């Protein structure tokens, strides 16, 4: 009996500490996308900063070149005079802060390696001189006219250009402070935008991944529900399945859910087959034990009578009865072993056993003659509706067993005077063997289980006749092993068993055993 879904959910396994320590797929996806966004923003930001700084430096170099031209020309196009003999420097600092120069522009002129003048004008218009260290730094700049970057100590970083003309070196430097401040502001903006974008993207991605993985979580819940079922105690019903809504969620979940549903269907069918097989095995063992119990009890009883009797004739009769019961037990064991071998062959996945040509015509003729000698009270008729011997491929001993079992079945379960017609003919690609009689019909309720093991029509009469209830089961097993078909039709006035076997080179005639069958009449062997 299946368990309710509420009980299944209540018994669903809880995650262990180890599974709790493992990051979930949701957070792995979010973390991976977040890292990708960070890496992308860092690369884009770095490229942007480098490109923007290069652009600003180019503009500053253009301004520096313009300022250097003004410095070389001097105010009103005049160059500064040579150094005064009294002071060693030119006190006229008109060149510092010349018109057009921006605040903070450093100007210096060197003659013969010595500073003629040098200084800068601040944003308030006040002029300031340079320290000796600053002048030495400016004097070390190559006078090739190429802009370069230097550090002037307390003044900061400058972009400097030195131009030589008639022994004089004119040095002009523009501060990089505003450029660096712009780059810093750009970095700050990029950082803030990256952080805010990362937070928003992570939040949105978390919601999206959670929504996308929700059907997958329900698929996992279905698997957990199945693991909570008590399948070991014969509970073959698996009521849980992945729902249609989850199967339509997306292609990946649909693939997993469909595969899981198919797997659960296979498991349910396998459990049902196992349950039925176990039930059949229990019934088979019980029936076999019951069949063996009677002859064993008979043997024991006659053995005890023989041991306690002094009558020689009685002892001979007892020994004879013991022998017949031993033969009966031996036949039963042989039939059980034959069925076991046929079952093993049906379950084997390897190639089919070797077959040989069997002249079915001769086999049927011989078996019919034997049956006529055994049961002269029946009216036997043999009809071979083919001019040539009918040959099939198979095991001759097993095929003989099929013929003799059907004839014995008709002989045993029909009264004396019954007409039994045995016919053999080719029908298309198959060879058809029919045993028909005009005895009493088989009860309709017995037809569905007619070919099952230990099935009898009238149990007491069957035991008196020495039958075991395995004859028709052997017929079906042998015919199935030969890729043939056996069936029965029974109505008042006619009961017929029909066996179709594939002819040489032909395919299988059918699925094997029929769902119904019958003995000659009124009973089953």
C-alpha positions in Angstrom: 0.0 0.0 0.0 1.5 3.3 -1.0 2.3 6.1 1.4 0.6 9.5 1.3 2.7 12.4 0.0 2.5 14.1 3.4 4.1 11.1 5.0 6.7 11.0 2.3 7.6 14.7 2.8 7.8 14.2 6.6 10.3 11.4 6.1 12.3 13.1 3.5 16.1 12.9 4.4 17.6 16.0 6.0 20.8 17.4 4.6 23.9 16.3 6.4 26.6 18.6 7.8 28.8 17.7 4.8 26.1 18.8 2.3 25.6 22.0 4.3 29.3 22.8 3.9 29.2 22.4 0.1 28.2 25.7 -1.6 24.9 25.4 -3.4 24.7 25.7 -7.2 22.8 29.0 -6.8 25.6 30.7 -4.9 28.3 29.2 -7.2 26.5 30.7 -10.2 26.1 34.1 -8.4 29.7 34.1 -7.3 31.0 33.2 -10.7 29.0 35.9 -12.4 30.0 38.4 -9.8 33.7 37.6 -10.3 33.2 37.9 -14.0 31.6 41.3 -13.6 34.3 42.5 -11.3 37.0 41.3 -13.7 35.2 42.9 -16.7 34.8 46.2 -14.8 38.4 46.2 -13.7 39.6 45.6 -17.3 37.3 48.2 -18.7 38.2 50.7 -16.0 41.9 50.2 -16.5 41.7 50.6 -20.2 39.5 53.7 -19.8 41.9 55.3 -17.3 44.9 54.6 -19.4 43.2 55.9 -22.5 41.9 59.0 -20.8 45.2 59.7 -19.1 47.0 59.4 -22.4 44.5 61.8 -24.0 45.0 64.3 -21.1 48.8 64.0 -21.4 48.6 64.7 -25.1 46.6 67.8 -24.5 49.0 68.9 -21.8 51.9 68.3 -24.1 50.3 70.5 -26.7 49.8 73.3 -24.1 53.4 72.7 -23.0 54.7 73.1 -26.5 52.7 76.4 -26.8 54.1 77.6 -23.5 57.6 76.6 -24.5 57.4 78.7 -27.6 56.4 81.7 -25.6 59.3 81.1 -23.2 61.8 80.9 -26.1 60.4 84.1 -27.7 60.2 86.0 -24.3 57.9 88.9 -23.7 57.5 91.1 -26.7 59.7 88.8 -28.6 62.8 89.7 -26.6 65.2 87.3 -25.1 66.5 87.8 -21.6 69.9 89.7 -21.4 73.0 88.0 -20.3 73.6 87.7 -16.5 74.6 90.8 -14.7 78.2 91.0 -13.5 77.0 92.3 -10.2 74.4 89.7 -9.2 75.2 86.8 -11.6 71.5 86.5 -12.5 69.1 88.6 -14.4 66.8 90.4 -11.9 64.2 91.0 -14.6 61.7 88.3 -14.1 59.3 89.5 -16.7 59.7 86.2 -18.5 58.2 84.4 -15.5 54.4 84.7 -15.8 54.5 86.0 -19.3 51.1 86.7 -20.9 49.3 83.5 -22.0 51.1 81.3 -19.4 48.8 79.5 -16.9 49.3 79.6 -13.2 51.9 77.3 -11.9 53.9 77.2 -15.1 57.6 76.8 -14.3 60.1 78.7 -16.5 63.9 78.4 -16.4 66.7 79.6 -18.7 70.2 78.1 -18.5 73.3 79.5 -20.1 76.4 77.5 -20.1 74.8 75.2 -17.6 74.0 77.9 -15.2 70.5 79.2 -14.4 69.8 82.7 -15.7 66.4 82.8 -14.2 63.8 80.4 -13.0 60.5 80.5 -11.2 56.7 80.3 -11.5 53.7 82.4 -10.9 50.9 81.1 -8.6 47.2 81.5 -9.0 47.3 84.8 -7.1 49.8 86.3 -9.5 52.8 86.2 -7.2 56.1 85.1 -8.5 58.2 82.5 -6.8 61.8 81.4 -7.4 63.2 77.8 -7.6 65.3 76.1 -5.1 68.8 74.8 -6.1 67.5 71.2 -6.1 64.7 72.2 -8.4 67.1 74.0 -10.7 69.4 71.0 -10.9 66.4 68.8 -11.7 65.4 71.1 -14.6 69.0 71.5 -15.8 69.2 67.7 -16.1 66.4 67.6 -18.7 67.6 66.8 -22.2 67.2 69.8 -24.6 65.8 67.7 -27.4 62.3 69.2 -27.3 60.6 66.0 -26.2 58.2 66.3 -23.2 59.0 64.3 -20.2 57.8 64.0 -16.6 59.8 65.1 -13.6 59.3 65.5 -9.8 60.0 69.0 -8.5 59.7 68.1 -4.8 57.2 70.3 -3.0 55.8 71.6 -6.3 54.8 68.1 -7.3 54.9 66.3 -10.6 55.5 68.3 -13.8 55.5 67.8 -17.5 58.7 69.5 -18.8 60.1 70.4 -22.2 63.7 71.8 -22.8 64.6 73.6 -26.0 68.2 74.7 -26.8 68.8 77.8 -28.9 72.3 79.6 -29.4 73.7 78.0 -26.3 70.7 78.8 -24.1 68.4 76.2 -22.8 64.8 77.2 -22.3 62.9 74.9 -19.9 59.1 75.1 -19.5 57.1 72.9 -17.2 53.4 72.5 -16.6 52.0 70.9 -13.5 50.3 67.5 -13.6 48.2 68.0 -10.5 45.0 68.8 -12.3 45.5 65.8 -14.6 46.2 63.5 -11.6 43.1 64.9 -9.8 40.9 64.2 -12.9 42.3 60.6 -13.1 41.6 60.1 -9.4 38.0 61.4 -9.8 37.6 59.0 -12.7 38.9 56.1 -10.7 36.5 57.0 -7.9 33.5 57.1 -10.3 34.5 53.8 -11.8 34.9 52.2 -8.4 31.5 53.5 -7.1 29.7 52.4 -10.3 31.4 49.0 -10.2 30.3 48.4 -6.6 26.8 49.6 -7.1 26.5 47.6 -10.4 27.9 44.5 -8.7 25.4 44.8 -5.8 22.4 45.3 -8.1 23.6 42.5 -10.5 24.1 40.1 -7.7 20.7 40.8 -6.2 19.0 40.5 -9.6 21.0 37.4 -10.5 20.2 35.7 -7.1 16.4 36.2 -7.8 16.7 35.0 -11.3 18.8 31.9 -10.4 16.5 31.1 -7.5 13.5 31.2 -9.8 15.2 29.2 -12.5 16.4 26.5 -10.1 13.1 26.1 -8.3 11.8 23.4 -10.8 15.1 21.6 -10.3 14.7 21.7 -6.6 11.2 20.1 -7.0 12.8 17.4 -9.2 15.3 16.7 -6.4 12.4 16.6 -3.9 10.8 13.9 -6.1 13.9 11.9 -5.9 14.1 12.3 -2.1 10.4 11.3 -1.8 11.2 8.1 -3.7 14.1 7.3 -1.4 11.7 7.6 1.5 9.4 4.9 0.1 9.6 1.5 1.8 10.3 -0.5 -1.4 12.0 -3.3 0.5 8.7 -4.5 2.0 6.9 -4.9 -1.3 5.6 -1.3 -1.8 5.8 -1.3 -5.6 3.7 1.8 -6.2 5.7 4.9 -6.8 3.1 7.7 -6.7 5.5 10.7 -7.1 6.5 12.0 -10.5 7.9 15.3 -11.9 4.9 17.4 -12.7 4.1 18.8 -16.2 4.7 22.4 -15.1 8.3 21.6 -14.1 8.8 19.6 -17.3 7.8 22.7 -19.2 10.0 25.1 -17.2 13.1 24.8 -19.4 14.9 22.3 -21.6 17.4 21.2 -19.0 14.9 20.6 -16.2 12.6 18.9 -18.8 15.5 16.5 -19.8 16.2 15.6 -16.1 12.6 15.4 -15.1 11.7 13.2 -18.1 14.6 10.9 -17.5 13.7 10.6 -13.8 10.0 9.9 -14.6 11.1 7.2 -17.1 13.5 5.7 -14.5 10.7 5.6 -11.9 8.5 3.9 -14.4 11.1 1.3 -15.0 11.7 0.8 -11.3 8.0 0.4 -10.6 7.7 -2.2 -13.4 10.8 -4.0 -12.2 9.4 -4.0 -8.6 6.1 -5.4 -9.9 7.8 -8.1 -11.8 10.0 -9.0 -8.8 6.9 -9.1 -6.6 5.0 -11.3 -9.0 8.1 -13.5 -9.5 8.5 -14.0 -5.8 4.8 -14.7 -5.4 5.0 -17.2 -8.3 8.1 -18.8 -6.8 6.4 -19.2 -3.4 3.4 -20.8 -5.1 5.7 -23.0 -7.2 7.6 -24.2 -4.2 4.4 -24.8 -2.3 2.9 -26.7 -5.2 6.1 -28.8 -5.7 6.3 -29.5 -2.0 2.6 -30.6 -2.1 3.2 -32.8 -5.1 6.2 -34.5 -3.6 4.6 -34.9 -0.2 2.1 -37.5 -1.4 4.5 -39.9 -3.0 6.9 -39.5 -0.2 4.2 -40.3 2.3 3.2 -43.3 0.2 6.7 -44.6 0.0 7.1 -44.2 3.8 3.9 -45.9 4.6 4.6 -48.9 2.3 8.1 -49.1 3.6 6.7 -49.3 7.2 4.2 -51.9 6.1 6.9 -54.0 4.4 9.1 -53.8 7.5 6.3 -55.0 9.8 4.8 -57.7 7.4 6.0 -61.3 7.0 3.7 -61.9 4.0 6.0 -62.3 1.0 3.2 -61.5 -1.5 2.3 -58.4 0.5 5.9 -57.3 0.6 6.2 -57.7 -3.2 3.1 -55.6 -3.7 4.4 -52.9 -1.3 7.8 -52.8 -3.1 6.0 -52.6 -6.5 3.9 -49.6 -5.2 7.1 -48.0 -3.8 8.7 -48.4 -7.2 5.8 -46.7 -8.9 5.8 -43.8 -6.5 9.6 -43.5 -7.0 9.1 -43.3 -10.7 6.4 -40.7 -10.2 8.7 -38.6 -8.1 11.5 -39.0 -10.6 9.2 -37.9 -13.5 8.2 -34.9 -11.4 11.8 -33.9 -10.7 12.7 -34.3 -14.3 9.9 -32.1 -15.4 10.9 -29.4 -12.8 14.5 -29.6 -14.0 13.4 -29.3 -17.7 11.3 -26.2 -16.8 14.2 -24.7 -14.9 16.5 -25.2 -17.9 14.0 -23.7 -20.2 13.5 -20.7 -17.9 17.3 -20.2 -17.7 17.5 -20.3 -21.5 14.7 -17.8 -21.8 16.5 -15.4 -19.4 19.9 -15.8 -21.0 21.1 -12.9 -23.1 23.6 -14.8 -25.1 23.1 -16.6 -28.5 20.3 -19.2 -28.9 21.3 -22.8 -28.3 22.3 -24.9 -31.3 19.4 -26.5 -33.2 19.2 -29.4 -35.7 16.7 -30.3 -38.4 13.8 -32.3 -36.9 11.5 -34.4 -39.1 8.3 -33.4 -37.4 6.2 -35.7 -39.6 8.0 -38.8 -38.4 7.9 -37.6 -34.8 4.1 -37.0 -34.9 3.4 -40.3 -36.6 5.4 -42.3 -34.0 3.8 -40.5 -31.1 0.3 -41.0 -32.5 0.9 -44.7 -32.9 2.2 -44.9 -29.3 -0.9 -43.1 -28.0 -3.2 -45.4 -30.0 -1.5 -48.4 -28.4 -1.7 -46.9 -25.0 -5.3 -45.8 -25.2 -7.2 -48.1 -27.6 -10.5 -46.9 -26.2 -10.1 -43.6 -28.0 -10.7 -43.1 -31.7 -7.4 -41.8 -33.1 -7.1 -40.1 -36.5 -3.9 -38.8 -38.0 -3.9 -36.3 -40.9 -0.7 -35.3 -42.5 -1.7 -32.6 -45.1 1.6 -32.4 -46.9 3.2 -34.7 -49.4 6.7 -34.1 -48.2 8.2 -34.5 -44.7 7.8 -31.3 -42.6 11.1 -30.3 -41.1 11.7 -27.7 -38.4 14.8 -26.6 -36.6 15.0 -27.4 -32.9 15.7 -29.9 -30.2 14.2 -33.3 -31.1 13.8 -34.5 -27.5 12.0 -31.3 -26.5 9.8 -31.3 -29.5 8.9 -34.9 -28.9 8.0 -33.9 -25.4 5.5 -31.3 -26.8 3.8 -33.8 -29.0 3.6 -36.6 -26.4 2.4 -34.2 -23.7 -0.5 -32.9 -25.9 -1.5 -36.4 -26.9 -1.3 -37.6 -23.2 -3.4 -34.6 -22.2 -6.1 -35.6 -24.7 -5.9 -39.2 -23.6 -6.0 -38.5 -19.9 -8.7 -35.9 -19.7 -11.3 -37.3 -22.1 -13.5 -40.3 -21.6 -13.2 -43.5 -23.7 -14.7 -43.3 -27.1 -13.6 -39.8 -27.7 -12.4 -39.0 -31.2 -8.9 -37.4 -31.2 -7.7 -35.9 -34.5 -4.0 -35.2 -34.9 -3.2 -33.1 -37.9 0.1 -31.7 -39.3 0.5 -29.2 -42.2 2.5 -26.3 -43.5 0.8 -22.9 -43.3 2.9 -20.2 -45.0 6.2 -20.0 -43.2 5.2 -22.1 -40.2 4.5 -25.8 -39.5 1.2 -26.2 -37.7 0.5 -29.2 -35.4 -3.1 -29.6 -34.1 -4.5 -32.0 -31.5 -8.3 -31.8 -31.4 -11.0 -33.9 -29.7 -14.8 -33.9 -29.4 -14.8 -34.5 -25.7 -16.3 -32.2 -23.0 -15.1 -28.5 -23.3 -12.7 -26.8 -20.9 -14.4 -24.5 -18.4 -14.0 -20.9 -19.4 -12.6 -20.0 -16.0 -9.8 -22.4 -16.4 -8.6 -21.0 -19.8 -6.6 -18.0 -18.5 -4.3 -20.2 -16.3 -4.3 -23.3 -18.4 -0.6 -23.2 -19.2 0.5 -22.3 -15.7 2.4 -24.8 -13.6 0.5 -27.3 -11.5 -2.8 -26.3 -13.1 -5.4 -29.1 -13.3 -9.0 -29.4 -14.4 -10.1 -32.0 -11.9 -7.4 -32.4 -9.3 -8.5 -35.8 -7.9 -8.8 -37.3 -11.3 -5.4 -35.9 -12.4 -3.6 -37.4 -9.4 -5.3 -40.7 -10.0 -4.0 -40.6 -13.6 -0.5 -39.9 -12.3 -0.3 -36.4 -13.9 1.7 -33.6 -12.2 0.1 -30.5 -13.7 3.3 -29.6 -15.5 2.6 -31.0 -19.0 1.1 -27.9 -20.6 3.6 -25.6 -18.8 6.4 -27.7 -20.5 4.6 -27.4 -23.8 4.5 -23.6 -23.6 8.0 -23.3 -22.4 9.4 -25.5 -25.2 7.4 -23.9 -27.9 8.4 -20.4 -26.6 12.1 -21.5 -26.6 11.6 -22.6 -30.3 10.1 -19.1 -31.1 6.7 -20.7 -31.7 3.2 -20.1 -30.6 0.8 -22.4 -28.7 -2.9 -21.7 -28.3 -6.2 -23.4 -27.5 -9.8 -23.1 -28.5 -12.5 -24.9 -26.6 -16.2 -25.0 -27.2 -18.9 -27.7 -26.9 -18.0 -30.5 -29.3 -14.5 -29.5 -30.1 -11.3 -28.6 -28.1 -8.2 -28.0 -30.1 -4.6 -27.3 -29.2 -2.6 -25.6 -32.0 1.2 -25.3 -32.1 2.9 -23.2 -34.8 6.6 -23.7 -35.2 8.8 -21.7 -37.7 9.9 -23.7 -40.7 13.5 -23.9 -41.8 14.8 -20.3 -42.5 11.6 -18.7 -41.3 11.3 -16.2 -38.4 9.5 -16.8 -35.2 5.8 -17.6 -35.5 4.7 -15.8 -32.4 5.4 -14.7 -28.9 5.5 -18.1 -27.4 2.9 -19.3 -24.9 -0.7 -18.6 -25.3 -2.9 -17.0 -22.7 -5.3 -19.9 -22.8 -5.1 -23.6 -23.5 -6.8 -26.8 -22.7 -6.4 -30.5 -22.7 -8.3 -32.8 -24.9 -11.4 -32.1 -22.8 -12.6 -31.4 -19.4 -9.1 -31.3 -17.9 -5.5 -30.2 -18.1 -2.2 -32.1 -17.8 
